[in-house]
Amino acid sequence: MPVPMVLILVLFVAFGVAVAVFSYLREKKRREAFQRLAAELGLRYVSRDRSIAARYRFLNVLRKGSNRYAFNVLRGTYQGHPTQVFDYHYETHSTDSKGGRQTHHHYFSFFILEQEKGFPELRIYPEGLFSRFGQMLGFDDIDFESVEFSRAFVVRSRNRKFAYDVCHTRMMEYLLAHRDVSLEIEGRCIAMSFPKRLRPEEIAQRLHQLIEIRRLFPEYLFRA
């Protein structure tokens, strides 16, 4: 006996409501976790900030897509550095075979430290399929004496000397031990990003990781 259309509609609506409630509760739990974390780290919590993408628009990831905004923002001074930690969202669009427009939502976890001196742009991120394809097309990256590091990470900068200064032996060893790290340095900012939303309990650990990376910068770079 066929299921009445009304029952199908009711089940469909009930499923949609259940998904919406689950999503709301999950986001509420995440907000509360970030608020507790802000208190633990001595930072201030801001629920949403659309100005971050414009303020740090020189960072590549923050220029992508549309409807860009940061949320669950932790900001303040941490271990002597002006700090921003936040979830980040942007949208891209595509067209399916029938001409329909589809929206794709992208989420990141982002960490930014600001320092006392500005530096040239330097990007360090894990080697992947698209980066290998880019090298085939002539988008070359900087190679290092460590073959293992050169295979594991893409390093790009117009200032090769600065890239070599930053990627010294201890830095390469550290990054090889943390192969999921993506870094971008430009101006006074050192940024670390992950192409997903990290669990709240991972945030403090990753922020400490960025502090450790900053401490590996040679001090002569700040005296020059």
N, C-alpha and C positions, 0 to 999 in steps of 0.2 A: 504494500500500500504506500503510495507516494507521500512524502512528508509535506504537509501544507506549507505554502510559501510564507505564511505569516510566522510559523514556527521557525523557519530558516532565518527570516529577518530578525526575529527576537534573539535567536542564538548569535547571529552576527553582531547585533548591537551590544549584547551582553559581553561578547568577547572583546569588542572594541573598548567598552567601559573598563573591563578588567585590565586590559593592557595599559590604558591611560592611568588607572589608579596605581598599578604596579610601578609605572614610570615615575609618577609623582612621588610616591613613597621612597623610591630609590634615590631620586634627586634630593629629596628632603634630607635623607640620611647622609648623603654626600655633603650637602651644605653644612649640616651640623658637625660633621667630622672635620671640615675645613675650619669652621669657627673655633672648635676646640684646639686644633693645630695652631691656629693663629695665636691663641692665648699662650700655648706652650712655647712657641718660638719668639714671643714678644713682638709679633707683627699685627697689622690691622687687617680685618676682613672686609672685603667689598663684594657684594653679590654679583654685580655685573659692571663692566666698563667698556664702552665702545670706543674710547679714545686711545686705547693702547695700540691698536693696529696702526693708527695714524702717527702716534708718537714714536713708535719704533719701526716705521715703514721701511727703513733701510735694511731690516732683517728680511731675508728672502721669504720665509714661510709666512710672515705676516702681511705679505703683499698679494698672496694668492686668493683667487676667488672673489666672492661677494658676500654680503651680509656677515661681515667679519666682526667678531666681538670676543672679549675675554670675560670669563665668569669664574666664580669662586676664587677671587683674587686675594692673595696675601701680599701685603706690601709694608715696607718699613726699612729699618736698618738691621742687618743681621751680621754679626761678627765684623762690624766695621764697614760693611758694604751696603749701599742702597740696593734693595732687593725687591724683585717682583716674581711671584710664583702664581701661575693661573692655568685654568683650563682654557682652551681656545677653540673657536668654531669658525669655519668658513664653508661656503657652498660653491659647488660647480654644477654645471648643467650639461645635459646631453640630449640628443634626439634619438628615439628608437626607430625601428624599421617602419613603423606606421606613422611617423611624423610627430609622435607625442613627445612632449618635453618632460624630461625627468630631472629631478633635483637630487644631488648627492651631497650629503653632509659629512664633513671631515672634522675630526676632533684630535687635538694635541694636548699634551702636558708641556708647559713652558716654564723655564727658569731663567731669570736674567739677573746678573750682578753688574752694577755700574762701578767703575774704577776711576782712579784719580787722573788717568792719562788716556788720550785717544790713540787708537792703533788702526792700521790699514785693515781692509776686509780680509778675513781668512775663514774658510769653511773647511771643516773636517767632518766627514760622515761615513758610515759603513759602505763598503763596496757592495754594489748590487747589480741586477740585470740591466737597469736603465743607465747606470753610470758606465758599465762596460760598453753598452751600445753607443753612448755619447763619445767614448774614447775612439770607437771605430769611425765615428763621423768627424773626428778631429778635435773634440773638446778634451784637450789633454789635461791631466792632473800632474802634480809634482811628485816625483819619486824620491825615495830615501835609500840610504845604505841598507836599512833593514828591509829585506825582500818580503818578510812576513807582514810587516806594517804596511808596505806599499800595496800588497795584495788585499789586505783587510780593510783599508781606509782610502777614501778619495780625499785628497788635500788640494784645495784650489785657492790661489791668491795671485794678485798681480805683483805682489812684493815677495819674491821668492826668499830673500834674505830673512824677512820677518817669519815666513813659514818655517824655515830651517831653525831660526832662533827658538820658536815655540815648540817645535817637534824635535826636541833633543832626546837623548837616549831614555831618560827616566820618564818623560812624557809619553814616548812611544810604548814603553813597557806598561805604563798605567792604562793607556787606551786599549792595548791588546788584552789586558785583563778585564776590560769593560767594553766589549765590542758592540754594544747596542747604543753607545753614546753618539749623538750628533751635536757638533759645536759650530757656532758662528760667532766670530769676533769682528766687531766694526765700531769705530769711534770709541766711546767709553764703555761699551757693552760687551759682556761675555754671555752668550745665550746657549742654553742646552735645551733640546726639544726631543720629544718622543711622539711618534705618530699614533698615539692612543691616549686615553685618559688613564693615568696611573691610579692604582688604589690609594686611598688617603694615607694608609699606613706606609706607603713607599715614599711619600713626598719628602719627609725630613731626611731620609737616607740619601735621596737624590740631590737635595739641596746641599748636604754635606759633601757629596761627591763633587759638585761644582766648585765648592770652596777649596777642596783638595786640588782640583785642576788649576784653579787660580794660583794656589801656592806653588805650583810647579813652574809658573812663569819665571824665567830668569830675572833677578832683581835689576840687572843692568838695563833691562828694557824700560824701567821706570825712572832711571837716572839719566838716560840719554836725552 
